[in-house]
Amino acid sequence: MVKLTAAATVSIPRIVIFALTLVYGLAGLFGRDPWKNEDSIGFGVMWNLHLGSWQDWLVPGLAGRDLSMGAPLPYWLGATFIDLFGSIIGDANAARLYSALCFFTSAIAIWYATYLLGRRQEVQPMSFALGGQPNTRDYGMTLADGALLIFLACIGLAQRSHETTPMMAHLMGLSIILYGTVRGLDKPWQGGAWTGLGLVILGLSSNWALTALIALAIGLAVLLCQVKLRFRWTLSSIAIAILGIGV
């Protein structure tokens, strides 16, 4: 069991965490042309949906090419942002609001998932005979801050978080699934809804093999976990996933 004093779990000031995440997510996002081929292709598909008809929204692709780009959700989001904000900040900048949405949603989901886990009684540090151990809130916030900083320190994220590629939607979906699974430990209906939403995002932004693999991994985790998730979590997550992907 971990031994920690209350002084060792003083969390980073909220304004510092907020500012660091904001700067990381927004720096280099606007005021430039697409960087590489994948970034250019992603913007091209979004721009084509912005200018095209409703048929283009059913099967997103590049103008002049009879080739589907696969899962549509990333392009739907980017095209929607172009429709809403393209005339104000420019089409390329508006399309990258999709990347900002995915990045900040992922950061929030990871922080809260870790915070909820850190507050659980099973992971609390050892209590001292004379007191002085951290309370559950401070301990959870310390772990959550560390998880967020590790997330921001991922080298690959520095590039991908500023591109209009489907990978950012994958990250958002997986992060929401993580949060929903943890939230389901104490609030099964709410946790199941978030898990189902994450599966919908993943299913509409990636291939079916990846979505099925993640769903299988979640199922195995639920079966093997000593803390059993309740029937309501399973029912709500499956229902929302089937409804969202089916529609």
Contacts in CASP RR format, 6 or more apart in sequence:
PFRMAT RR
TARGET T0000
AUTHOR 0000-0000-0000
METHOD contacts of the structure
MODEL  1
MVKLTAAATVSIPRIVIFALTLVYGLAGLFGRDPWKNEDSIGFGVMWNLH
LGSWQDWLVPGLAGRDLSMGAPLPYWLGATFIDLFGSIIGDANAARLYSA
LCFFTSAIAIWYATYLLGRRQEVQPMSFALGGQPNTRDYGMTLADGALLI
FLACIGLAQRSHETTPMMAHLMGLSIILYGTVRGLDKPWQGGAWTGLGLV
ILGLSSNWALTALIALAIGLAVLLCQVKLRFRWTLSSIAIAILGIGV
1 125 0 8 1.000
1 126 0 8 1.000
2 125 0 8 1.000
2 126 0 8 1.000
3 125 0 8 1.000
3 126 0 8 1.000
4 125 0 8 1.000
4 133 0 8 1.000
4 134 0 8 1.000
4 139 0 8 1.000
5 128 0 8 1.000
5 132 0 8 1.000
5 133 0 8 1.000
5 134 0 8 1.000
6 132 0 8 1.000
6 133 0 8 1.000
6 134 0 8 1.000
6 135 0 8 1.000
6 138 0 8 1.000
8 134 0 8 1.000
9 134 0 8 1.000
9 138 0 8 1.000
9 139 0 8 1.000
9 141 0 8 1.000
9 142 0 8 1.000
10 138 0 8 1.000
10 142 0 8 1.000
11 138 0 8 1.000
11 141 0 8 1.000
11 142 0 8 1.000
11 145 0 8 1.000
12 145 0 8 1.000
17 145 0 8 1.000
17 148 0 8 1.000
20 152 0 8 1.000
21 104 0 8 1.000
21 107 0 8 1.000
21 148 0 8 1.000
21 152 0 8 1.000
24 152 0 8 1.000
24 161 0 8 1.000
25 100 0 8 1.000
25 103 0 8 1.000
25 104 0 8 1.000
25 161 0 8 1.000
25 162 0 8 1.000
26 100 0 8 1.000
28 162 0 8 1.000
29 93 0 8 1.000
29 96 0 8 1.000
29 99 0 8 1.000
29 100 0 8 1.000
29 162 0 8 1.000
30 89 0 8 1.000
30 93 0 8 1.000
30 96 0 8 1.000
31 92 0 8 1.000
31 93 0 8 1.000
32 92 0 8 1.000
33 92 0 8 1.000
34 40 0 8 1.000
34 42 0 8 1.000
34 43 0 8 1.000
34 92 0 8 1.000
34 163 0 8 1.000
34 164 0 8 1.000
35 159 0 8 1.000
35 162 0 8 1.000
35 163 0 8 1.000
36 163 0 8 1.000
38 163 0 8 1.000
38 165 0 8 1.000
39 163 0 8 1.000
39 164 0 8 1.000
39 165 0 8 1.000
41 62 0 8 1.000
41 69 0 8 1.000
42 69 0 8 1.000
42 74 0 8 1.000
42 75 0 8 1.000
42 95 0 8 1.000
42 164 0 8 1.000
42 165 0 8 1.000
43 91 0 8 1.000
43 92 0 8 1.000
43 95 0 8 1.000
43 164 0 8 1.000
44 62 0 8 1.000
44 63 0 8 1.000
45 60 0 8 1.000
45 61 0 8 1.000
45 62 0 8 1.000
45 69 0 8 1.000
45 75 0 8 1.000
46 75 0 8 1.000
46 78 0 8 1.000
46 79 0 8 1.000
46 82 0 8 1.000
46 95 0 8 1.000
46 98 0 8 1.000
46 164 0 8 1.000
47 79 0 8 1.000
47 82 0 8 1.000
47 91 0 8 1.000
47 95 0 8 1.000
48 56 0 8 1.000
48 60 0 8 1.000
48 61 0 8 1.000
48 62 0 8 1.000
48 63 0 8 1.000
49 56 0 8 1.000
49 57 0 8 1.000
49 60 0 8 1.000
49 75 0 8 1.000
49 76 0 8 1.000
49 78 0 8 1.000
49 79 0 8 1.000
50 79 0 8 1.000
50 82 0 8 1.000
50 83 0 8 1.000
50 91 0 8 1.000
51 63 0 8 1.000
57 72 0 8 1.000
57 76 0 8 1.000
57 79 0 8 1.000
58 72 0 8 1.000
59 68 0 8 1.000
59 72 0 8 1.000
60 68 0 8 1.000
60 69 0 8 1.000
60 70 0 8 1.000
60 72 0 8 1.000
60 75 0 8 1.000
60 76 0 8 1.000
61 67 0 8 1.000
61 68 0 8 1.000
61 69 0 8 1.000
61 75 0 8 1.000
62 69 0 8 1.000
69 75 0 8 1.000
71 166 0 8 1.000
71 203 0 8 1.000
71 204 0 8 1.000
71 205 0 8 1.000
71 206 0 8 1.000
71 207 0 8 1.000
72 204 0 8 1.000
73 166 0 8 1.000
73 169 0 8 1.000
73 201 0 8 1.000
73 203 0 8 1.000
73 204 0 8 1.000
73 205 0 8 1.000
74 98 0 8 1.000
74 164 0 8 1.000
74 165 0 8 1.000
74 166 0 8 1.000
74 168 0 8 1.000
74 169 0 8 1.000
74 205 0 8 1.000
77 98 0 8 1.000
77 101 0 8 1.000
77 169 0 8 1.000
78 94 0 8 1.000
78 95 0 8 1.000
78 97 0 8 1.000
78 98 0 8 1.000
78 164 0 8 1.000
79 95 0 8 1.000
81 94 0 8 1.000
81 95 0 8 1.000
81 97 0 8 1.000
81 98 0 8 1.000
82 91 0 8 1.000
82 94 0 8 1.000
82 95 0 8 1.000
84 94 0 8 1.000
85 93 0 8 1.000
85 94 0 8 1.000
85 97 0 8 1.000
86 93 0 8 1.000
86 94 0 8 1.000
88 94 0 8 1.000
95 164 0 8 1.000
96 162 0 8 1.000
96 164 0 8 1.000
98 164 0 8 1.000
98 168 0 8 1.000
98 169 0 8 1.000
99 161 0 8 1.000
99 162 0 8 1.000
99 163 0 8 1.000
99 164 0 8 1.000
99 168 0 8 1.000
101 172 0 8 1.000
102 161 0 8 1.000
102 168 0 8 1.000
102 169 0 8 1.000
102 171 0 8 1.000
102 172 0 8 1.000
103 161 0 8 1.000
103 168 0 8 1.000
103 171 0 8 1.000
105 172 0 8 1.000
105 175 0 8 1.000
105 176 0 8 1.000
106 151 0 8 1.000
106 171 0 8 1.000
106 172 0 8 1.000
106 173 0 8 1.000
106 174 0 8 1.000
106 175 0 8 1.000
107 148 0 8 1.000
107 151 0 8 1.000
107 152 0 8 1.000
107 175 0 8 1.000
109 172 0 8 1.000
109 175 0 8 1.000
109 176 0 8 1.000
109 178 0 8 1.000
109 179 0 8 1.000
110 147 0 8 1.000
110 148 0 8 1.000
110 151 0 8 1.000
110 175 0 8 1.000
110 178 0 8 1.000
110 179 0 8 1.000
111 144 0 8 1.000
111 145 0 8 1.000
111 147 0 8 1.000
111 148 0 8 1.000
112 144 0 8 1.000
112 179 0 8 1.000
112 183 0 8 1.000
113 147 0 8 1.000
113 175 0 8 1.000
113 178 0 8 1.000
113 179 0 8 1.000
113 180 0 8 1.000
113 181 0 8 1.000
113 182 0 8 1.000
113 183 0 8 1.000
114 140 0 8 1.000
114 143 0 8 1.000
114 144 0 8 1.000
114 146 0 8 1.000
114 147 0 8 1.000
114 148 0 8 1.000
115 140 0 8 1.000
115 141 0 8 1.000
115 143 0 8 1.000
115 144 0 8 1.000
116 179 0 8 1.000
116 182 0 8 1.000
116 183 0 8 1.000
116 185 0 8 1.000
116 186 0 8 1.000
117 123 0 8 1.000
117 140 0 8 1.000
117 143 0 8 1.000
117 182 0 8 1.000
118 124 0 8 1.000
118 136 0 8 1.000
118 139 0 8 1.000
118 140 0 8 1.000
118 143 0 8 1.000
118 144 0 8 1.000
119 136 0 8 1.000
119 137 0 8 1.000
119 139 0 8 1.000
119 140 0 8 1.000
120 185 0 8 1.000
121 136 0 8 1.000
122 227 0 8 1.000
124 133 0 8 1.000
124 136 0 8 1.000
124 139 0 8 1.000
125 133 0 8 1.000
125 134 0 8 1.000
125 139 0 8 1.000
126 133 0 8 1.000
127 133 0 8 1.000
134 142 0 8 1.000
151 157 0 8 1.000
160 167 0 8 1.000
160 168 0 8 1.000
160 171 0 8 1.000
161 168 0 8 1.000
166 205 0 8 1.000
166 206 0 8 1.000
169 201 0 8 1.000
169 202 0 8 1.000
169 204 0 8 1.000
169 205 0 8 1.000
169 206 0 8 1.000
170 202 0 8 1.000
170 205 0 8 1.000
170 206 0 8 1.000
170 210 0 8 1.000
172 198 0 8 1.000
172 201 0 8 1.000
173 198 0 8 1.000
173 199 0 8 1.000
173 201 0 8 1.000
173 202 0 8 1.000
173 205 0 8 1.000
174 198 0 8 1.000
174 202 0 8 1.000
174 214 0 8 1.000
176 194 0 8 1.000
176 195 0 8 1.000
176 197 0 8 1.000
176 198 0 8 1.000
176 201 0 8 1.000
177 194 0 8 1.000
177 195 0 8 1.000
177 196 0 8 1.000
177 198 0 8 1.000
177 199 0 8 1.000
177 202 0 8 1.000
177 214 0 8 1.000
177 218 0 8 1.000
179 191 0 8 1.000
179 194 0 8 1.000
180 190 0 8 1.000
180 191 0 8 1.000
180 192 0 8 1.000
180 193 0 8 1.000
180 194 0 8 1.000
180 195 0 8 1.000
180 198 0 8 1.000
180 237 0 8 1.000
181 191 0 8 1.000
181 195 0 8 1.000
181 218 0 8 1.000
181 221 0 8 1.000
181 222 0 8 1.000
181 229 0 8 1.000
183 190 0 8 1.000
183 191 0 8 1.000
183 192 0 8 1.000
183 194 0 8 1.000
184 190 0 8 1.000
184 191 0 8 1.000
184 192 0 8 1.000
184 195 0 8 1.000
184 229 0 8 1.000
184 230 0 8 1.000
184 233 0 8 1.000
185 227 0 8 1.000
185 229 0 8 1.000
188 229 0 8 1.000
188 230 0 8 1.000
188 231 0 8 1.000
188 232 0 8 1.000
188 233 0 8 1.000
188 236 0 8 1.000
189 232 0 8 1.000
189 233 0 8 1.000
189 236 0 8 1.000
191 233 0 8 1.000
191 236 0 8 1.000
191 237 0 8 1.000
192 232 0 8 1.000
192 233 0 8 1.000
192 234 0 8 1.000
192 236 0 8 1.000
192 237 0 8 1.000
192 240 0 8 1.000
193 236 0 8 1.000
193 237 0 8 1.000
193 240 0 8 1.000
195 218 0 8 1.000
195 233 0 8 1.000
195 237 0 8 1.000
195 240 0 8 1.000
195 241 0 8 1.000
196 236 0 8 1.000
196 237 0 8 1.000
196 238 0 8 1.000
196 240 0 8 1.000
196 241 0 8 1.000
197 240 0 8 1.000
198 241 0 8 1.000
199 211 0 8 1.000
199 214 0 8 1.000
199 215 0 8 1.000
199 237 0 8 1.000
199 240 0 8 1.000
199 241 0 8 1.000
199 245 0 8 1.000
200 240 0 8 1.000
200 241 0 8 1.000
200 244 0 8 1.000
200 245 0 8 1.000
202 210 0 8 1.000
202 211 0 8 1.000
202 214 0 8 1.000
203 210 0 8 1.000
203 211 0 8 1.000
203 245 0 8 1.000
204 245 0 8 1.000
215 241 0 8 1.000
222 228 0 8 1.000
222 229 0 8 1.000
222 234 0 8 1.000
END
